[in-house]
Structure formats: C-alpha cells, structure tokens
C-alpha cells in the first residue's frame, strides 16, 4: 500500500484510554463540504475547517448528553448526531453555526436504562439521510434472570424534526441503508418474537416491503446491509457468510467469510461485521476470532480482520488484512475507508491505523497510528478519522491521543 500524502491532526481533549477489549463506539465524524464535524465521548460536537483544521464552532455536551456514536450530514446543511446515553438522543444542528434545530429522545420509546452502565444505555446505532428525511435506529438492552431482551425503534424524521413514522420491534438493530424507495434495517440479535435479520421498509410510509433471515437458528442474525439497485448485500452473523439478495429476498449468490475452521485443537470463527456494495463490486470486513467452545482462544481464524473484495457477480477480486477490529466503515464512490482499532488477542500496536481501499482493485493507502482508530468518514478524496488512546492490560503503556485526523487521497 502507498502512504497517504498528508496526515493532519487536531487535539480533541482528554478521554479515558480504551482498553484491550472493545467497549463500543464513543466518537463519530462526518465530512460536510468545507467542514469536518466530530462528536466526542463527552457529547461535544465540534466543527473544524477542512482546509486548516481551525475550529469554527463547538457545542458542548451537557449532563443529559451521552457519547456521540453516529453522525450524518443532510442536504439542507444540517448535521444529525446520535448518542449512547441516558436519553439515547438524536439531535440536529445547523452545520454553519452549531445551533440546535431539533432533538428527539429515543428513551421515550425504547425505555430508560435498567442499569447506569454503558451496555444498558439507550443506543442510537445508526443514522442515514436521503437529503430530506433522516432515518435513525435506536435500541435498549435488558437482562432478567439471565434472559436477554431488546426494545428498539426506527424513526423517519422530517427536516423540521417531526417524526413521520416509527417501526418498533423486540430485536436489536445494528445498521441502516437507504436507496430509492427503500430503507433497509439489519438486526443482529433476535431473541424475542421478531425473527427476521433483515427488514426492508417503504421509506415514505414505514410499511414493510419484504424481509429475509439466514437459515441458521439462534439469536444472531445480520451484521450489516448495503442496498443495490436490484436487491441487497448482507453480512450474516448467523452463518458467517455474505449474501447477495434479489428484490424478493431470493439468494443470488453467497460467499464464505468467517466460517468455522479447525485451527489446532480448536474450531474458530469470525463474524462478517460490515459490507459496502456499489456498481464496482462488494467489500466485506470481518472482525475478531472466537472459538465454538467458549469465548477464549489462543488461535486466530485465518480470515479475521480481513477486507474481502468481490466483483458484482460474486467472484473474488482481492483480500487484505485490516490489522485490528473495525468498528465501522465509510464509503464514497469507488473508495472504502476502514478504521483499525485493537487486536485484543495479540495486542499488536501495529494493527492501529487508517486504511483505504478501492472497491474493485483493493489497497489504496495504509496509515498507521499510535492510538486506535475508531470512527471514519470519506468524501471527495478526503478522509477524516478519530484516533483514541489505548492501554493494553498486559502492557500498561498509553498509546496515542484523542485526535481528529484528516488526509487527502489525491
């Protein structure tokens, strides 16, 4: 891989260092024409000039705001952010000034947290926009006598903050995608009555158009979804495969990604966590290694932390190691940007970094960082990312800082 031409940085303040294991998202970043906008673990939203990284405005988080974990820009010049916090807030700010336009507290629909700890907090897992409406998915987790349960809601919100419709289930949404008249909702855990890993809704009305579920049983279902002109591409948590579906949910092709594999005396697997599909092809990204017998293992799955590129018809095109865990991916045109965080089994600091791939041809640039990269955005050959400090439990050294990073691909 070639090095990016420039890597610029600006300090984001203090944050508790990440640890060996991933504790979930707590930062977000978006590119909005001449601005780079960052949401922080304290609930702050900060806008920087893309050309200079001078700060234009800052909206400090308050006691009711949680960590900003997802963010999208709208066609009307606003930015919408989602939080993980007591209220699970979705809020819209003017892109030029930071002025609050509207605010929706998802806890009003999913409920208040059972415990005041991160995993139980209402969580806005994803936000997408079609330029006019904003679509947000939020969930809340509970545990009672060992039984897990979720309450979740998907919103369609007008530009003025009016909720056009809601879609509620007892499953755990993980990702959204929006195209033509469709809104795709991926559910990664379905322990209740809702059993479909993928639901396609009519974006205008919220009515269900179709649904799909992997053949495998169990709570695990779908890790991510990417809509294409005539169907969808799915990252399946149920059977560790990728699927290309027709509009009616029929399978066009599938590919093995993290299937159970014997390594020494263990059988190991890895989840395909992310997918992006375009007319140029498809990119899947896998996550951490797990063992079928218990969660701990000394071995590594041969396809863990791997970006896999496929041609539109499903034929293999390229594969590349992404180093560590990727909490998300960002795509723009022919490029996919992937953040690299901890490889908690090996604690290899060389895994940290920012990587960009061409959907059809593979590696474009690879930039290593001292800390872990946890959030990323890409637009018009500009990449923005958030670096967070990390301390591995068996080392005790703080690596990296809480910083906004930007680079250019041209």
N, C-alpha and C positions, 0 to 999 in steps of 0.2 A: 504494500500500500504506500502511496505517496503521502507526505506530510501536508497538512493544510498550510496555506501561505502565512496566515496570521492567526494568533490566538490572543485575544484581548480579555482582560478581566477587570471586574469591579467588585469590591467587598460588599457583602450583604449583612455584615454584623456577626453576632455571636449565635451559635446554636449548639445544643448538646451533640457531641460526636455520635455518629452511627456506630453500631457495634458489629460483631461478627455476623450475626443473623440479621436478616432484613426485617425492619419493624414497620414497613409500609411507607407510602408516599407522604411527604410533608412539604413539598415545594412544587411549583409549577411555573412554566414560562411560555410566552407566546410572542410572535412577531407580528407587528401591526404597522405596515408600511415603514415610516421613518422611526418607529419606536420599538424597543424591546421591553416587554412588561413581565414582571416577576411577581409571583405570590410566594410568601415565606411561611416558615413554620410558626411564626408569631401572628399570622393573619394579616401582615402588612401587604400592601400592593404598591409596587414601585415601578415607575416608568422611566426609561433611560433613552436618550437619543441614540439611535442605532449607529450613527456615524462617529460619535465621540464618546459614548457611554457616560455623558453628563446626565445627571438626574433632572428630569423635567418636573415630576410631581411624585408625592408619596402619600398614601392613605394608610395611616397606622391602624393596625388591628386593635380592637378593644376587648374587654373581658368576655363579651359574648361571641367573639370570633374565634374559630378554630384554625388549624393549619390549612393553608390554601393548597389543594391537591390536584386540581384540574382547572383548565382555563381555555377559553376560546374567544376569538375576536369576531365581531359581527359586521355585516355590510354597512350598517348605519354609523360606524365609527365607534361603537361601544365595545367594551370587553366584559365578559361574563366569567365569574370565578365560582368554583365550588369548594366547599370546606369539609374537613373532618373535625367535628366538634360537637358541643352540647346541642346546638341548634341545627347542625347539618345545613348551613346556609348556602343558598345560591344568590349571588348579588351581582348587579350590573353597574358598571362605572363608565362614565364618559372617558373616551380614550384620550382626549386632549387635555382634560383638566383633573380627572380622577373623581369628579362629582358623582355621588351615588344616584343612580337612576331608579332602581327598584331593588327589592330584597324579598326573597322567599325562604322561609324556614321549613325545611323538609321534615323536621321533627314533629311538626303539626300533623303530618300524615303518617310517618313511619314510627313515631313514638319517641319518648325520651330514653336516654341510655339506662340500661339495667345496672351498670356499674360505671364509675367515672374513670375508666381506663380506655386506652386507645382503641382496642379491638371492639369495644361495645358502643363506641360513639357513632351517632348517625354520620354517614359517609356518602358524599356525592362522588360516585365512582367515575362518571364521565359526563361531558357536556359536548354537544355538537350544535352547529348552526347552519341554516340554509341561506343565511344572509338577511332573513327577515325574522323568522321564529328561532327560538333557542329550545333545544331539547336536552333535558337533564335526567339522569338516573341516580337515585339515592337508595340506600339500604340501611337497615339496622339489625344487628345480631343479638340474639339472646341464647342463654344456656340454662336449662332447667333439669336438674337431676340427671345430668349427662346428655340430655337431648338438645340438639342444636335446632334453632329456628331463625327465620329471617322474615322481616317485613320490608317491602320495597315499593317504590313508586317511580314511574316515568312521567315527566311533565313535558307538555308543549307550551311554551310561554311566548306571548306576543311581545313586540318591541316595547310596548308601554308597561310590561310587567303583568298583564292579565294572563291568567292560566287558561289556555284554550281547552285542554283536556288532560286527564290523568289515566294511567294504566297501572293498576296495583296487583301485586301477587305476593305469595309467601316464599318466593325464591330469591336468590342473590344475583342481581345484575352485575356484570363486570365491564361491559363495553357497549357503545352505541355506534351506528354508522347511518348516514343519511344520504339518499340518492333518489332522484326523480320523485315519485310519489310515495317512496318507502322510507320507513325508519326501522332499522334492524336493532334488536335488543338481544345481546348474548347473556345467558345466565350460567354462571359457573358452578353453582351449588343449588340443588333442588331437593331439599329434604322433606318438603311438605306436599301439598296437593298439586301444585304446579310442577309439571314434569318435563316441560319442553325446554331444551337448551337454547333454542333459537326461536324467536318470535319476530315476524315481520308485520309491522303495523302500518296502516294508512296514515301518512304523515299529517294529512289535513284533519282527519276525524279521530284518530286513535283506535279505529276498529282493526281487529286482527285480520290480516290477509292470508297468511299461511304460517306454518310452524314446522320445526324439524327437531329431531332428537337422535343422538347416537344410539346404536343398537345395544351397546353395553349398559348394564344396570348400574345402580349405585347413585350416590349423591352428585358426583362430579359430572359436569356436562360440557360446556363450551367455554373456552378461554378468550376468544376474540372473534370478530366477524368483520369482513370487508365486502361491501356491496359492489357488484359489477353490473354492466348494462343488462345482462340477461341471467341474473341469479346472484349467488353469494359464494364467498370462500370462507371456510370455517376452520379455526384451530380447536380441535376436540380434546378436552381433558378426559373424556370418558375412555377413549381407547388410544390416545397419544398419536393421533393421525391428523392430517389435513384433508379437507374435503372441498370439492367444487360442486356446488348445487345448481340445478336448474331453477327457474322461477317457481315451479310447483314443489320444490324440495327434493326432487329426484336427484340421485348422485350421478354426476357426470364423470368424475374421477376422484381418486383418493391417493394419498401418499403416506407411507410410514415415516414418522418423525422421531418419536421418543419411545417406541415400543419396548416392552420388557426384553432385556438382553442379559444373558448369563455372563458375568464378569467374575472369574474365580469361582468361589463357592456361593456367590450371591446372584440374585436376579434383580437388575436395576432398571429404572425407567426415568423419563423426564417429561415434563409437560410442555407441549407447544403453547406458549403464552400469548403470542402476538402474530398478526397477519396483516399484510397490506397487499391489495391486488389492483392492478391497472391494466391497460391495454398492452403494456410491455411485458407483463408477467406477474408472478406472485412471489412474495418473500414471507417466510415463516421464521420465527425466532423461538428457540426452546429455552427452558430455564434450568433449575437445579436438578441434581441427581437425587433420587430416593430409592430405597430398597423395598421390595414387596413384603419382606419380613421385618417390620419396624422401620422407623424413620432414619436411624443412624446407619452409616456405611463408611467403609474405608475406600471403596471403589468409586469410579467415575463412569457414568454412562458415556459411550463413545460419541453420542450426538448432543450432549448437554451444551448449553451456552453456544448454540450454533445458529447462524443465519443460513437458511436454505433458499436459493433462488430457483424458481421453476418457470418454464415457458408457459404461455397462456393455455396450452393444451395439457399441461401437467408434466411434460418431460423435464428431467433435471437439467439445470443450467450451471449452477455453481453452489458451493458451500464454503462457509468461512467461520472460524471461531470468533466469537464476540467477547471472549475473555471472562466476563463475570455476568451477574444477574442483570437483566434489562427490565426495568420497571414499566417501560412503555416504549413505543416507537413513534416517530413523526415522519410524515411523507409529504412531498411536494413534487408533482410532476414525475420525473424519472428517478428521483432520489429518495432514499430512506435513511433517516438518522436514528442511531441506536445508542442509548446511554449505557455505559458499563459500570456496574457497581460491584459489590463484594462477590468474591468466590469464597463462600464461607467455609467450605470443606478444606480448601488448600490455603486460604488466607494469603493469596498471591497478590501483592500490590501492583504487579504488572498488568493485572486484569482491569484496573481502573482506566476509564477513558471514554472518548467520544469517537464513534465510528460512523462513517457514511458509506452507503452502497448504492450503486446503480441497479435498479430493479432487474434489468436484463443482463448486465455484464459483471456485477459483483463489486469488489472493493474499489472505493474512490479515495478515501482518506482515513487515517487512523491517528488520533492524537491522544497520547497517554496523559493522565493527570495524577497528582499526588493523592487527592481525595477521591471519593466515589462520585460518579455522575449519575444523577437520579431523575432529571427531567430534561426534555429536549424539544426544540421547535426548529422547523426548517421552512424557508420561503425565499424564492428568487435567489438561490445560490448563497444565502446567508443562513448560518446555523447558530442557534443560541442554546445554551445548556446551563444547568445548575450543578455546581460541584459542592459536595458536603464533606466535612471532615469525618474520619473514621478511626476507631481504635479497636484493633483485634484483641480478643480476650486473652490470647496466649502471647501477646507481644507487649501491650501497654503503651505503645507509642501513637501519638496523634499524627495522622497523615492528612494533609490537605486543609483547606479553609472553606468557609461558606462564601461562595463567589458566583457571580454571573460570568459566564464565558461566552464569547462570540468569535466566530471565524467566518471567512469567506471561501467559497469553493472556486471562484473564478480566477 
